[in-house]
Amino acid sequence: MATADQLDSAATAAASSPVLRVVDLHKYYDLGDARVHALRGVSLGIRRGEFVAIMGASGSGKSTFMNLLGCLDRPTSGQYFLEGVDVANYDKRALAHIRNQKIGFVFQGFNLLARTTALENTALPTLYSKLDRAESQKRAIEALTMVSLAERMHHYPSQMSGGQQQRVAIARALVNRPAILLADEPTGNLDSRTSVEILEIFQNLNEQGLTIVLVTHEQDIAQFAKRILIFRDGKLRSDRPVTNRPRANDVLRTLPTLED
């Protein structure tokens, strides 16, 4: 039987090991007679509990990389380990299962169903998780509470602001309790103050242990993460920690409210 010290050591190792790791990742796209080499041998790891921002110009490979991390596409070659399992060559059905169970997605467009309440929108991913209705509702309410929107659960998207709609989208991403949250330009359609409010949610979730990977083209947004990866020409060109990282709640105190 393992000793208490051995169990503590194993728990520490699990917490510090990469929740995702890619090794020599390549991705080609065939466009007519042309072949585009979108990713050129990317290798990196992201540990459990990190908050990472990915930056790069259009065509840098950052969106391709995000699609591979989200199991929305498969690499041409290389390995992708998600929680220690190489999923690079999984078929479409297996990838769909991974997306539903392990990964939460937040996009620039909120992608909410217009005739569906916040609660129903949040619960949608549980339809594929074999949860009963009571557990599905319970999880949806918990997720909306995490983004401070439980009091709006019966409102429709048309009755909510852009920031509130994005909060619902975040709750939807959380409802299946994913291992990692992938956010693709989540503040792109929001004003400055609302953007920082969304980043405050991300920082709070990260402090609770959630691993977050955020794609953005804005340096001001990336600075709220703990680590910044910069892509160029399909390669990882820079990987650095964020120094003097701002706290979103501190920044919010300096910004005018919508009524000001």
N, C-alpha and C positions, 0 to 999 in steps of 0.2 A: 504493500500500500504506500502511496506517495505521502511524503511528509508535508507539513504546512509550508515549510520553506520551499520545497520543490513545487508545490501548487502556486505559491506566490511568484516564484521565478517564471513558471510557465505562463501565468497571467500577464506578467510584465512583458515577456517576449512576444506574446500575442498582440498586446496593445501597441508595441513598437514596430511590429512587422508591417510591411506594406499591405494595405487593404487592396491596392491594385499595383501591378507592376507590368511594364511592357519591356520587351527585349527585342532589339533590332527590328522594329516595326516598319514595314514598307507598305505603301498603298499606291497602286497604279489605276488610272482610269483611261479607258480607250475611247477617244472622241473621234469617230471616223477613222481617218488614216493616222491620226496623231495619238501618241501615248503620253499622258500626263503623269509624272512621278510626284504625287501629292505629299507623300511622307517618305523620308529618306533615312531609314535606319535609326529611328527614335528609341531610346532606352531611358527609362526613369521609373521611380517608385514614388507612391504617395502613401504615407502612413495613416493609420486609423486616427481620426481626430484632427487631421490637418485641414486648413482652409487655404486653397490654392487658387490663384488667378492665372488664367492663360491669356496672353496677349499676342498680337501679331497683325500685320497688314493683311488686306485682302489677298488671298492666294498664298498665304504663308504656311498653310497646313493646319491651322488651329481648329477650324471647323471639322475637317476630316478626322483629326485626332479626337475631338469630342464625340463624333459619331461612332468611332471605334470604341471609345470608353463606354459609351451608352449602349453598346451592342446593337446599334442601328445599322451597322455595316460590319464586314469582316476584313481583316487585313489581307493583302496579297501574300505576304510572308511575315514571319516573326511570331512572337508569343505574347499573349495578353493573359495575365494571371489576375483573376478577381477573387479575393479572399482565398488565395492559394491554388485556385483551380484554373487551368489553362482553357479559356473559352474561345480562343481564336478561331478554331475550326468547328465550332458548334453549328448545327443546322438552324434553319429559321425558327422552327418550333422551340428548340432549346433556348435560342437567344431571346425569344418572346417571353419565355418563362423567367429567364434571368432578369429581363427588363422589369417585369411585373413584381418580382420578389426582392430584388437586390438594389434597384436603381430608381431614384426619384428624379423627375425631369421638371424644370421650370424654364419657360421660353419667353422671348421678348413679347410675342403675342400671347395673350392670356389663355386662348384656346378653351374658353368656357362654353358650355352649351347654353344658349340664350334662354330657352324655355325651362331651364332646370335651376332649382334653388342652389344656394351656396352649399348646403348640406348634401344635396344630391350630387352636385358636381364633385365635391370632395370625396364622396363614397365610390365614385365610378371605378377606380382601379380594383376595388375589393370584389367586383363582380367576377373577376377572373381568378380570385384567390380562394374560392370555395368556403367563404365565410358565411355564416347565417346572417339574416337581416339584423338581428339584435347586435351582434358583434360588429357588423359593418357600420351601423349607426353610431355605436359607442366609439369606434376608432375615428370616425369622421368628426364627431363632436370634440374628441380629444385633440385632433389635428387643428381644428378651427380655434380651439382654445389656445393652442400653442402660438398662433399668429394673432391673438387678441381680436378674434372676429366671431366668437360664439354668439354674441347678441344679434348678429346679422345672418344667422344660419338659414333663415327662411326667406331671405331676400333674393331677388333675381339679379343677374349681372347688370341689367339696365337700371337697377335701383342703387348701384354701387359706383363709387369713384374708381378711377384706374388703379390707384394704390390698393383699394379694397379688393378689386378683382385679382390683382397679383397675389395678394395674401391668400385668397381662395386657391389660386393655382399652386402656391407653396404648400398649403394644407393638403391639397390633392396629392402632391408629390410625397408627402410624409405619411399618408394614411396606411401604407403597407409596411411602414417601419423599415425603410431601405438602409442598406449599408453605406450608400453614398448618394449625395444629392448633386446633380449636374444642372447648372444654371447657365443658359445661353443668352447673353445680353439681357438679363432680367429687368434692367432699369432703362432699357432703350426707349420705351414709350412713356416714361414718367418724368415729372418735373424734378428739380434738384432736391427739394425737401422730401418728397415722396420716395425718391431714390435712396436717400439716406435712411429713411424709415425702413425700407426693405432690407438694406444692408445691416441695420440694427437687428432685424429678425435673424438674418444669417449669422451674425456674430453670436447672438444668444443661443441659437441652435448648435453652433460649433462648440460653444462653451459647455454644452450639455453632452458633447461627445460625437456629434454628427460630422462625418467627413464631407467637405463641400469643395467642389471644383466649379469655378466661375469663369466663363469666357466673357471678355469685355475688350473693347478697343479704347476705353477711357482710363488713363493713368490714375485719375482721381478716384475711380471706382476700385481699381486693382489695389490701391493702397490700403483698403480695408481688410484685405486678406493677410495671411501670415507669410506667404511665399508667392513669388511671381515667376512664371515660366514664359519666356518669349520665343516665339517661333518665327523663322524666316526661311523662305525657299525650301520648305518641307523638313527643316531640321530644327532641333532644339538649340538655340543660340545662347540662351542665358537662363540660369536657374539660381535665384537669389532669395534670401529671406527679406522680409519687409522690416526696415528699421523705422522707429518713430511712428508706429502704426496708430492711426487715429481711432478713437472709440466713437462709434456712431451716435451714441446717446449724448456724448459731449458736443459733437458737431451740431446736433439738432438744437441745442440750446442757443447756438449762435445764428440760426437761420430763422427768417421771418415765417410766421404761420400764413396760411392762405388768406386769413382775414386782414393781415397787416398791409 
